[in-house]
Amino acid sequence: MGRPEIEFTSYKNFPKVDIPNSTKGRTQRIISGEPGKGDFMRIAEFEAGVDTSAVFFLSP
């Protein structure tokens, strides 16, 4: 299944969730993806003051 074509929509229309196994204060909004493949399109967000110097792993 291909990714849906989405144009001219606010990123705020997608739910904001914590990024698993990541630094506190980092969230993401998954726009599209294929479960099981690890292939996805997202908006990553950082709260003010988030420490990003630590190593982290991303997953949908």
Protein Blocks (a to p, Z undefined) as FASTA:
>chain_A
ZZdddehiafklpccdddehiaehiacddfbdcehklpacddddddehiafkbccdddZZ
